[in-house]
Amino acid sequence: MKRLFFILLALGAFYYSCTKMAPEEAGPEEPITCTPEFPGQNVTYHNYVKNIIARNCTVTCHKGGNTLGPGNFTTYAGVRAYTGTSFFFRVITDQADMPQGKAPLPQSTRDSLNIWLKNCSPEGQVNQ
């Protein structure tokens, strides 16, 4: 019983420390070596993701310069620099902590963002 208590206590401490981490800085962009998992799905930055980011991320935090969040998410390159595992865990999972201070995005939105990530975060064509 004591062992179970300490395991649960350790897991709780680990979870708390992971959710209260400092913002991650984007490193140098790695070369793209990705195979799209859902090639039939046309979820791209310009036809979908850009609008989600604009409504939920760049209003107050991730617009570059001297703002609360790191990174400039107003461009594809700015968002692409953060599409590693941190984007998945901080935006898409059920334990997502972004947008900060608000409820996680709706499940359907997170599912579409996940498809975008699993399809290698395509930029797509600029909407005219």
Backbone torsions as a table, in degrees:
resi	resn	phi	psi	omega
1	MET	NA	-42.4	178.6
2	LYS	-63.2	-39.3	-179.3
3	ARG	-62.2	-43.9	178.0
4	LEU	-61.6	-41.8	178.1
5	PHE	-59.6	-46.0	-178.5
6	PHE	-69.4	-34.2	176.4
7	ILE	-65.0	-45.9	178.5
8	LEU	-63.8	-39.9	178.0
9	LEU	-63.1	-43.6	179.2
10	ALA	-64.8	-42.7	178.3
11	LEU	-63.5	-40.8	177.4
12	GLY	-62.6	-43.5	178.3
13	ALA	-64.1	-41.8	178.2
14	PHE	-62.3	-46.5	179.6
15	TYR	-60.2	-46.3	-179.1
16	TYR	-62.0	-43.2	-178.7
17	SER	-66.7	-32.2	179.5
18	CYS	-74.9	-29.6	-178.6
19	THR	-84.7	-12.5	-178.3
20	LYS	-113.8	33.3	-178.4
21	MET	-80.5	158.8	174.4
22	ALA	-68.9	153.3	178.6
23	PRO	-57.8	143.0	179.5
24	GLU	-84.3	142.9	175.3
25	GLU	-95.0	141.0	178.7
26	ALA	-74.8	134.6	176.7
27	GLY	-89.5	-173.0	177.0
28	PRO	-63.5	141.7	-176.9
29	GLU	-68.4	130.2	178.9
30	GLU	-81.9	153.0	177.0
31	PRO	-60.8	144.1	-177.5
32	ILE	-78.5	112.9	174.1
33	THR	-129.0	80.0	-171.8
34	CYS	-137.8	140.7	174.4
35	THR	-111.6	120.8	-179.7
36	PRO	-57.2	132.8	179.7
37	GLU	-87.0	-23.8	-179.6
38	PHE	-128.8	67.9	-173.3
39	PRO	-62.5	-21.0	179.5
40	GLY	-80.7	-9.9	-178.9
41	GLN	-93.9	125.4	-177.3
42	ASN	-100.1	64.7	176.3
43	VAL	-103.7	109.2	-179.1
44	THR	-122.1	170.4	178.0
45	TYR	-59.7	-49.5	-173.5
46	HIS	-74.1	-29.3	-177.2
47	ASN	-94.6	-5.4	-177.9
48	TYR	-151.2	-57.8	-170.4
49	VAL	-62.5	-40.3	-177.9
50	LYS	-55.0	-42.3	-179.9
51	ASN	-68.4	-39.2	177.8
52	ILE	-63.9	-45.5	179.5
53	ILE	-62.5	-43.5	-179.0
54	ALA	-61.8	-40.7	-178.0
55	ARG	-76.5	-28.4	-170.0
56	ASN	-118.3	-16.1	-171.9
57	CYS	-121.7	-37.2	-173.5
58	THR	-96.7	-4.0	-179.1
59	VAL	-60.8	-46.5	-178.1
60	THR	-127.9	-19.7	-168.1
61	CYS	-113.7	-54.4	-168.5
62	HIS	-107.4	53.6	179.6
63	LYS	-111.1	16.9	177.2
64	GLY	79.9	173.5	180.0
65	GLY	71.0	-141.0	-175.3
66	ASN	-97.4	65.4	-179.9
67	THR	-114.3	173.1	-175.4
68	LEU	-63.8	-41.7	-175.9
69	GLY	-98.4	150.6	177.7
70	PRO	-73.4	154.5	174.8
71	GLY	86.1	157.7	176.7
72	ASN	-114.1	102.6	-176.0
73	PHE	-91.6	15.5	179.3
74	THR	-83.3	-4.7	177.6
75	THR	-129.3	159.1	177.0
76	TYR	-59.8	-46.1	-179.2
77	ALA	-59.7	-38.5	179.2
78	GLY	-65.2	-41.4	178.3
79	VAL	-72.2	-43.1	-176.6
80	ARG	-57.4	-33.5	179.9
81	ALA	-63.8	-18.6	-177.4
82	TYR	-111.2	11.9	-175.0
83	THR	-87.1	19.0	174.1
84	GLY	-74.5	-156.6	-176.6
85	THR	-64.3	-26.9	-178.2
86	SER	-64.5	-38.2	178.3
87	PHE	-61.7	-44.4	179.3
88	PHE	-58.7	-50.4	-176.1
89	PHE	-73.4	-35.1	-175.2
90	ARG	-87.6	-15.7	-177.0
91	VAL	-120.6	-38.0	-167.5
92	ILE	-98.1	-35.2	-176.0
93	THR	-69.1	167.2	177.5
94	ASP	-66.4	-21.0	178.8
95	GLN	-96.3	17.5	-177.1
96	ALA	-55.7	139.2	177.5
97	ASP	-109.5	10.4	176.2
98	MET	-119.5	143.4	-2.8
99	PRO	-66.5	135.1	-173.1
100	GLN	-60.1	133.0	178.4
101	GLY	79.8	3.4	-179.8
102	LYS	-127.5	169.6	176.4
103	ALA	-66.5	152.7	175.2
104	PRO	-57.2	158.2	177.3
105	LEU	-59.6	156.7	177.5
106	PRO	-56.2	149.2	-177.0
107	GLN	-56.3	-41.2	-179.3
108	SER	-62.9	-37.0	177.4
109	THR	-67.9	-44.5	178.6
110	ARG	-63.6	-36.7	177.5
111	ASP	-63.2	-42.8	179.2
112	SER	-66.5	-40.1	176.4
113	LEU	-63.9	-36.0	177.8
114	ASN	-65.7	-41.0	175.7
115	ILE	-60.5	-43.1	178.3
116	TRP	-58.1	-46.3	179.0
117	LEU	-63.2	-46.6	-176.8
118	LYS	-69.8	-15.8	173.8
119	ASN	-95.7	19.6	174.6
120	CYS	75.9	25.4	175.7
121	SER	51.5	58.7	-177.8
122	PRO	-67.6	145.2	179.3
123	GLU	-78.7	-41.5	-179.0
124	GLY	74.2	-177.3	-178.9
125	GLN	-87.0	144.6	175.3
126	VAL	-67.9	128.1	178.2
127	ASN	-69.0	134.5	-179.5
128	GLN	-91.8	NA	NA
